[in-house]
Amino acid sequence: MTLADARLLKISPRFPGGVAVTIAAAVALAARSLADALGADLTDDHGAYRELAIVRYLEQITVPVAEFGRVCCAERAAVAAPS
């Protein structure tokens, strides 16, 4: 084998960050991967799915240690509260 014949294949066991929205949209990743591996023509088959968007944000605040529990619990309650 010469350097010109060498090939590199990267295998990553991690799911990409966007897989959460893919799963939430009900895209059947395993079924589509299997169908593709078995030679199915998926050109025009987009499958059943829901159109979704994912939004991530980070907010960093500084609070006195004595107030940490109050702020932490208030943030969790606000996220969990139904709209």
Secondary structure, 3 states (H helix, E strand, C coil): CCHHHCCCCCCCCCCCCCHHHHHHCCCCHHHHHHHHHCCCCCCCCCCCCCCCCCCCCCCCCCCCHHHHHHHHHHHHHHHHCCC
